[in-house]
Amino acid sequence: MKEKFTVTGMSCAACSAGIERTLNKTEGVRKAEVSLMGESMVVEYDERKISREKIIQAVVNLGYGAKLFDENVLRERK
């Protein structure tokens, strides 16, 4: 499964790199790509091994905000 999430609280490239590194080491995550400028991440994962809630919790545990991406929120911000 591949899903996009919104990530808040990142201020530099080290922030996004840390999230990527943590998620890419997490069991069940095949690939995580974080965009600092887009305040988002795309995670490809095996839903039998990890849930989207656990992915969000892993990001929250690092001190950032995370939720499932919502196109409507993006439109409102622009």
Secondary structure, 3 states (H helix, E strand, C coil): CEEEEEEECCCCHHHHHHHHHHHHCCCCEEEEEEECCCCEEEEEECCCCCCHHHHHHHHHHCCCEEEECCHHHHHHHC
